[in-house]
Amino acid sequence: MIFKFYNQLHEDAKMIRQKVFVEEQGFENEFDDIDERSFHLVVYQNNKAIGCARMYSDGQDMILGRIAVLKEYRALHIGSHILDALEKKARELGYNHVCLSAQVRAKEFYHKNGYKDFGKEYLDEYCPHVQMKKVL
Protein backbone atom coordinates (compact mmCIF):
# COMPACT_ATOMS: atom_id res chain seq x y z
CA MET A 1 0.00 0.00 0.00
CA ILE A 2 1.10 3.53 -0.73
CA PHE A 3 -0.03 6.46 1.43
CA LYS A 4 0.03 9.93 -0.17
CA PHE A 5 -0.75 13.24 1.49
CA TYR A 6 -2.10 16.14 -0.56
CA ASN A 7 -2.59 19.82 0.36
CA GLN A 8 -5.94 19.92 -1.43
CA LEU A 9 -8.88 17.57 -1.94
CA HIS A 10 -7.60 15.06 -4.49
CA GLU A 11 -10.04 13.61 -7.02
CA ASP A 12 -9.33 10.10 -5.69
CA ALA A 13 -10.33 11.13 -2.16
CA LYS A 14 -13.42 12.87 -3.50
CA MET A 15 -14.46 9.71 -5.38
CA ILE A 16 -14.06 7.51 -2.30
CA ARG A 17 -15.96 9.90 -0.03
CA GLN A 18 -18.75 10.19 -2.61
CA LYS A 19 -19.11 6.39 -2.78
CA VAL A 20 -18.85 5.73 0.95
CA PHE A 21 -20.52 8.67 2.64
CA VAL A 22 -23.00 9.89 0.02
CA GLU A 23 -23.99 6.79 -1.96
CA GLU A 24 -23.66 4.11 0.74
CA GLN A 25 -24.52 6.05 3.89
CA GLY A 26 -26.79 8.79 2.54
CA PHE A 27 -24.98 11.86 3.85
CA GLU A 28 -25.85 15.03 1.95
CA ASN A 29 -23.31 17.54 3.30
CA GLU A 30 -20.12 15.59 2.63
CA PHE A 31 -17.96 18.33 1.14
CA ASP A 32 -17.36 21.59 3.00
CA ASP A 33 -14.97 24.52 3.35
CA ILE A 34 -12.82 22.53 5.79
CA ASP A 35 -11.59 20.57 2.77
CA GLU A 36 -9.83 23.75 1.61
CA ARG A 37 -7.64 23.90 4.74
CA SER A 38 -7.01 20.19 5.28
CA PHE A 39 -4.31 17.69 4.52
CA HIS A 40 -5.86 14.86 2.52
CA LEU A 41 -4.57 11.30 2.64
CA VAL A 42 -5.23 8.78 -0.12
CA VAL A 43 -4.30 5.10 0.17
CA TYR A 44 -3.41 3.24 -3.02
CA GLN A 45 -3.11 -0.47 -3.67
CA ASN A 46 -1.94 -1.59 -7.11
CA ASN A 47 -2.37 2.02 -8.31
CA LYS A 48 -6.04 2.04 -7.25
CA ALA A 49 -7.33 4.49 -4.65
CA ILE A 50 -8.96 2.41 -1.90
CA GLY A 51 -9.09 4.65 1.17
CA CYS A 52 -8.86 8.25 2.29
CA ALA A 53 -9.02 10.69 5.19
CA ARG A 54 -8.45 14.33 6.01
CA MET A 55 -6.84 16.16 8.90
CA TYR A 56 -6.78 19.79 9.93
CA SER A 57 -5.99 21.98 12.88
CA ASP A 58 -8.78 23.82 14.66
CA GLY A 59 -6.15 26.12 16.19
CA GLN A 60 -5.60 23.90 19.19
CA ASP A 61 -6.08 20.26 18.21
CA MET A 62 -5.43 18.17 15.12
CA ILE A 63 -8.78 16.89 13.93
CA LEU A 64 -9.04 13.68 11.93
CA GLY A 65 -12.02 12.94 9.76
CA ARG A 66 -13.66 11.67 6.61
CA ILE A 67 -11.91 8.33 7.12
CA ALA A 68 -13.26 5.99 4.47
CA VAL A 69 -12.33 2.71 2.80
CA LEU A 70 -14.04 1.27 -0.26
CA LYS A 71 -16.38 -1.56 0.72
CA GLU A 72 -14.45 -4.36 -0.99
CA TYR A 73 -11.27 -3.49 0.97
CA ARG A 74 -12.71 -3.11 4.49
CA ALA A 75 -11.61 -6.50 5.81
CA LEU A 76 -7.93 -5.68 5.22
CA HIS A 77 -7.46 -3.43 8.31
CA ILE A 78 -6.79 -0.42 6.08
CA GLY A 79 -8.65 1.85 8.50
CA SER A 80 -6.07 1.13 11.19
CA HIS A 81 -3.25 1.85 8.74
CA ILE A 82 -4.93 5.14 7.84
CA LEU A 83 -5.09 6.11 11.52
CA ASP A 84 -1.40 5.23 11.93
CA ALA A 85 -0.45 7.46 8.98
CA LEU A 86 -2.58 10.36 10.25
CA GLU A 87 -1.19 10.06 13.77
CA LYS A 88 2.38 9.99 12.47
CA LYS A 89 1.73 13.14 10.41
CA ALA A 90 0.14 14.85 13.44
CA ARG A 91 3.23 14.05 15.56
CA GLU A 92 5.50 15.40 12.79
CA LEU A 93 3.46 18.63 12.90
CA GLY A 94 3.96 18.90 16.67
CA TYR A 95 0.64 17.65 18.01
CA ASN A 96 0.46 15.50 21.16
CA HIS A 97 -3.04 14.19 20.63
CA VAL A 98 -5.68 13.91 17.93
CA CYS A 99 -9.47 14.19 18.01
CA LEU A 100 -12.23 12.92 15.77
CA SER A 101 -15.97 12.68 15.48
CA ALA A 102 -16.86 9.00 15.10
CA GLN A 103 -20.05 7.40 13.95
CA VAL A 104 -21.27 5.52 17.01
CA ARG A 105 -21.40 2.28 15.02
CA ALA A 106 -17.61 2.61 14.44
CA LYS A 107 -16.78 3.44 18.07
CA GLU A 108 -15.35 0.00 18.85
CA PHE A 109 -12.98 0.25 15.87
CA TYR A 110 -11.58 3.47 17.34
CA HIS A 111 -11.40 1.99 20.85
CA LYS A 112 -9.26 -0.85 19.45
CA ASN A 113 -6.96 1.82 18.00
CA GLY A 114 -6.48 3.60 21.34
CA TYR A 115 -9.19 6.28 21.16
CA LYS A 116 -11.37 7.24 24.09
CA ASP A 117 -14.78 8.84 23.71
CA PHE A 118 -15.81 11.94 25.61
CA GLY A 119 -18.95 14.02 25.81
CA LYS A 120 -22.45 13.05 24.85
CA GLU A 121 -23.61 11.43 21.65
CA TYR A 122 -25.04 13.82 19.07
CA LEU A 123 -26.62 13.60 15.64
CA ASP A 124 -24.83 14.59 12.44
CA GLU A 125 -27.26 14.31 9.53
CA TYR A 126 -29.44 11.95 11.61
CA CYS A 127 -26.48 9.64 12.33
CA PRO A 128 -25.32 9.25 15.97
CA HIS A 129 -21.74 10.43 16.53
CA VAL A 130 -19.41 10.79 19.50
CA GLN A 131 -16.24 12.83 20.03
CA MET A 132 -13.08 10.77 20.54
CA LYS A 133 -9.47 11.59 21.46
CA LYS A 134 -6.11 9.81 21.50
CA VAL A 135 -2.89 10.87 23.19
CA LEU A 136 0.02 10.32 20.81
VEXVO-945504 format. One record per residue: residue in one letter; x negated, y, z of N, C-alpha, C, O in turn. Coordinates in pm, whole numbers, padded with zeros to 5 digits, always signed. Layout:
N
aXYZXYZXYZXYZ;...
***
This chain:
136
m-00084-00119+00000+00000+00000+00000-00088+00124+00000-00196+00127+00060;i-00041+00224-00067-00110+00353-00073-00017+00458-00013+00101+00464-00047;f-00072+00540+00076+00003+00646+00143-00050+00779+00092-00169+00808+00105;k+00038+00862+00035-00003+00993-00017+00080+01103+00047+00203+01097+00053;f+00009+01206+00096+00075+01324+00149+00080+01432+00042-00016+01450-00033;y+00191+01504+00037+00210+01614-00056+00253+01737+00023+00316+01725+00129;n+00221+01855-00028+00259+01982+00036+00396+02032-00011+00441+02138+00032;q+00459+01957-00097+00594+01992-00143+00672+01863-00164+00613+01755-00169;l+00802+01874-00177+00888+01757-00194+00858+01694-00329+00891+01751-00434;h+00796+01578-00328+00760+01506-00449+00884+01438-00506+00973+01397-00431;e+00889+01425-00638+01004+01361-00702+01026+01218-00653+01140+01173-00644;d+00918+01147-00620+00933+01010-00569+01003+01010-00433+01088+00924-00408;a+00967+01103-00347+01033+01113-00216+01179+01152-00234+01267+01099-00166;k+01204+01243-00324+01342+01287-00350+01428+01170-00397+01542+01155-00354;m+01373+01087-00486+01446+00971-00538+01479+00873-00426+01591+00824-00418;i+01383+00846-00339+01406+00751-00230+01511+00805-00133+01602+00732-00093;r+01499+00930-00095+01596+00990-00003+01735+00992-00064+01833+00968+00006;q+01745+01020-00192+01875+01019-00261+01937+00880-00253+02055+00866-00220;k+01859+00777-00282+01911+00639-00278+01951+00598-00137+02059+00544-00116;v+01863+00623-00040+01885+00573+00095+01989+00655+00170+02088+00601+00220;f+01967+00785+00179+02052+00867+00264+02183+00911+00198+02287+00917+00264;v+02179+00940+00069+02300+00989+00002+02383+00871-00050+02500+00857-00014;e+02322+00786-00134+02399+00679-00196+02433+00567-00099+02548+00522-00096;e+02338+00521-00019+02366+00411+00074+02442+00456+00198+02539+00392+00238;q+02399+00567+00259+02452+00605+00389+02556+00716+00383+02622+00743+00484;g+02572+00781+00271+02679+00879+00254+02653+01019+00309+02747+01097+00324;f+02527+01050+00340+02498+01186+00385+02512+01284+00269+02478+01252+00156;e+02563+01403+00299+02585+01503+00195+02480+01614+00198+02450+01673+00094;n+02425+01642+00314+02331+01754+00330+02188+01703+00347+02121+01735+00445;e+02142+01624+00251+02012+01559+00263+01895+01654+00241+01793+01644+00309;f+01908+01745+00149+01796+01833+00114+01822+01972+00171+01932+02025+00158;d+01719+02030+00234+01736+02159+00300+01609+02242+00287+01511+02199+00227;d+01612+02361+00346+01497+02452+00335+01376+02403+00416+01265+02452+00395;i+01396+02309+00505+01282+02253+00579+01188+02180+00483+01067+02175+00506;d+01244+02124+00376+01159+02057+00277+01051+02149+00223+00942+02103+00188;e+01079+02278+00217+00983+02375+00161+00863+02399+00251+00760+02447+00205;r+00874+02366+00381+00764+02390+00474+00714+02262+00541+00656+02264+00649;s+00737+02150+00473+00701+02019+00528+00586+01955+00450+00562+01986+00333;f+00516+01865+00519+00431+01769+00452+00522+01653+00415+00608+01614+00494;h+00504+01598+00296+00586+01486+00252+00496+01367+00225+00396+01378+00154;l+00532+01254+00282+00457+01130+00264+00535+01039+00170+00656+01022+00184;v+00463+00980+00075+00523+00878-00012+00435+00754-00004+00312+00763-00012;v+00499+00639+00011+00430+00510+00017+00449+00441-00118+00561+00431-00169;y+00337+00393-00173+00341+00324-00302+00291+00180-00285+00198+00153-00210;q+00357+00091-00357+00311-00047-00367+00316-00084-00515+00420-00075-00578;n+00203-00127-00568+00194-00159-00711+00244-00042-00797+00318-00062-00893;n+00202+00079-00760+00237+00202-00831+00385+00237-00827+00430+00323-00903;k+00462+00172-00740+00604+00204-00725+00626+00271-00589+00578+00222-00487;a+00698+00382-00590+00733+00449-00465+00837+00366-00392+00943+00334-00447;i+00806+00329-00265+00896+00241-00190+00940+00299-00056+01034+00248+00005;g+00873+00405-00010+00909+00465+00117+00866+00610+00123+00782+00653+00043;c+00922+00684+00217+00886+00825+00229+00919+00878+00367+00985+00811+00447;a+00872+00998+00395+00902+01069+00519+00857+01213+00501+00790+01248+00404;r+00897+01296+00597+00845+01433+00601+00807+01466+00744+00854+01403+00839;m+00721+01567+00757+00684+01616+00890+00659+01765+00881+00608+01816+00781;y+00696+01834+00990+00678+01979+00993+00668+02024+01138+00710+01954+01230;s+00610+02140+01156+00599+02198+01288+00716+02293+01311+00754+02370+01222;d+00773+02286+01430+00878+02382+01466+00818+02498+01545+00891+02577+01606;g+00684+02508+01544+00615+02612+01619+00555+02561+01748+00463+02621+01803;q+00608+02449+01795+00560+02390+01919+00529+02242+01900+00423+02194+01941;d+00621+02170+01839+00608+02026+01821+00595+01990+01674+00634+02068+01586;m+00540+01872+01647+00543+01817+01512+00667+01728+01505+00685+01637+01585;i+00751+01758+01408+00878+01689+01393+00869+01594+01273+00833+01634+01163;l+00901+01469+01298+00904+01368+01193+01048+01348+01148+01141+01363+01227;g+01066+01316+01021+01202+01294+00976+01211+01241+00835+01111+01222+00766;r+01335+01217+00794+01366+01167+00661+01283+01042+00628+01237+01024+00515;i+01266+00958+00729+01191+00833+00712+01283+00733+00643+01389+00698+00695;a+01241+00687+00526+01326+00599+00447+01242+00497+00370+01132+00528+00325;v+01296+00378+00358+01233+00271+00280+01342+00212+00191+01454+00188+00235;l+01308+00188+00065+01404+00127-00026+01448-00009+00029+01368-00083+00087;k+01576-00039+00011+01638-00156+00072+01559-00285+00052+01542-00363+00146;e+01512-00310-00069+01445-00436-00099+01308-00451-00034+01246-00558-00043;y+01259-00345+00032+01127-00349+00097+01136-00339+00249+01033-00331+00315;r+01255-00339+00306+01271-00311+00449+01220-00421+00541+01192-00393+00657;a+01208-00541+00494+01161-00650+00581+01009-00656+00592+00955-00744+00658;l+00940-00564+00528+00793-00568+00522+00725-00480+00626+00603-00460+00619;h+00800-00427+00722+00746-00343+00831+00684-00212+00779+00595-00157+00842;i+00731-00165+00666+00679-00042+00608+00713+00078+00695+00636+00173+00702;g+00828+00074+00761+00865+00185+00850+00763+00207+00959+00731+00321+00991;s+00711+00101+01016+00607+00113+01119+00478+00170+01061+00411+00250+01126;h+00445+00130+00940+00325+00185+00874+00343+00334+00844+00248+00412+00854;i+00464+00372+00807+00493+00514+00784+00473+00593+00913+00409+00698+00912;l+00527+00542+01024+00509+00611+01152+00361+00624+01186+00318+00730+01231;d+00284+00518+01165+00140+00523+01193+00072+00634+01113-00008+00710+01167;a+00105+00644+00984+00045+00746+00898+00084+00887+00942+00001+00977+00943;l+00212+00905+00979+00258+01036+01025+00191+01075+01156+00150+01189+01175;e+00180+00979+01248+00119+01006+01377-00030+01039+01362-00081+01128+01430;k-00097+00970+01274-00238+00999+01247-00253+01141+01192-00342+01215+01236;k-00169+01178+01099-00173+01314+01041-00144+01418+01150-00210+01522+01155;a-00047+01391+01237-00014+01485+01344-00134+01503+01437-00164+01616+01478;r-00203+01394+01472-00323+01405+01556-00431+01488+01486-00495+01573+01548;e-00450+01463+01356-00550+01540+01279-00517+01689+01282-00608+01773+01278;l-00389+01722+01288-00346+01863+01290-00344+01921+01431-00307+02037+01450;g-00384+01840+01530-00396+01890+01667-00276+01871+01757-00269+01935+01862;y-00183+01787+01719-00064+01765+01801-00086+01647+01894-00150+01549+01856;n-00032+01656+02016-00046+01550+02116+00076+01460+02126+00071+01355+02190;h+00184+01502+02065+00304+01419+02063+00387+01456+01940+00367+01560+01878;v+00479+01368+01906+00568+01391+01793+00712+01368+01839+00737+01293+01934;c+00805+01432+01771+00947+01419+01801+01022+01382+01673+00975+01408+01562;l+01138+01322+01692+01223+01292+01577+01367+01278+01622+01396+01259+01740;s+01455+01289+01526+01597+01268+01548+01632+01136+01482+01630+01125+01359;a+01664+01034+01563+01686+00900+01510+01834+00868+01502+01912+00907+01590;q+01872+00797+01398+02005+00740+01395+02009+00638+01508+01916+00560+01525;v+02116+00639+01585+02127+00552+01701+02107+00405+01661+02048+00327+01736;r+02155+00368+01545+02140+00228+01502+01993+00190+01478+01962+00071+01472;a+01904+00288+01464+01761+00261+01444+01679+00282+01572+01556+00273+01570;k+01747+00311+01681+01678+00344+01807+01583+00234+01851+01472+00264+01897;e+01621+00110+01841+01535+00000+01885+01407-00009+01802+01301-00041+01855;f+01417+00020+01673+01298+00025+01587+01198+00126+01644+01079+00098+01653;y+01247+00244+01681+01158+00347+01734+01106+00309+01872+00990+00337+01903;h+01188+00247+01954+01140+00199+02085+01023+00104+02066+00923+00115+02137;k+01034+00011+01972+00926-00085+01945+00798-00016+01900+00689-00072+01913;n+00811+00105+01847+00696+00182+01800+00651+00287+01901+00576+00378+01867;g+00697+00275+02026+00648+00360+02134+00724+00488+02159+00677+00573+02236;y+00840+00506+02098+00919+00628+02116+01017+00611+02231+01067+00502+02257;k+01041+00722+02299+01137+00724+02409+01244+00827+02377+01214+00938+02333;d+01371+00790+02400+01478+00884+02371+01500+00978+02488+01472+00944+02603;f+01550+01096+02458+01581+01194+02561+01703+01274+02516+01729+01288+02396;g+01776+01325+02612+01895+01402+02581+02013+01312+02548+02004+01190+02552;k+02121+01376+02515+02245+01305+02485+02256+01276+02336+02198+01346+02253;e+02332+01173+02305+02361+01143+02165+02444+01257+02106+02520+01322+02177;y+02429+01278+01978+02504+01382+01907+02533+01333+01766+02472+01237+01719;l+02625+01398+01700+02662+01360+01564+02591+01450+01463+02586+01572+01479;d+02538+01389+01360+02483+01459+01244+02555+01400+01124+02533+01284+01089;e+02640+01477+01062+02726+01431+00953+02799+01302+00993+02799+01204+00919;y+02861+01304+01109+02944+01195+01161+02865+01070+01198+02924+00966+01227;c+02733+01078+01198+02648+00964+01233+02580+00993+01367+02514+01096+01382;p+02595+00903+01465+02532+00925+01597+02380+00925+01587+02320+00837+01526;h+02319+01026+01649+02174+01043+01653+02130+01068+01797+02210+01102+01884;v+02001+01049+01820+01941+01079+01950+01800+01134+01926+01731+01093+01832;q+01760+01227+02011+01624+01283+02003+01527+01183+02065+01558+01120+02166;m+01409+01170+02004+01308+01077+02054+01171+01145+02049+01147+01236+01969;k+01080+01099+02137+00947+01159+02146+00844+01050+02173+00874+00949+02237;k+00723+01072+02123+00611+00981+02150+00487+01062+02180+00454+01156+02107;v+00418+01027+02287+00289+01087+02319+00183+01015+02235+00178+00892+02232;l+00100+01093+02167-00002+01032+02081-00131+01004+02156-00226+00954+02097;
***
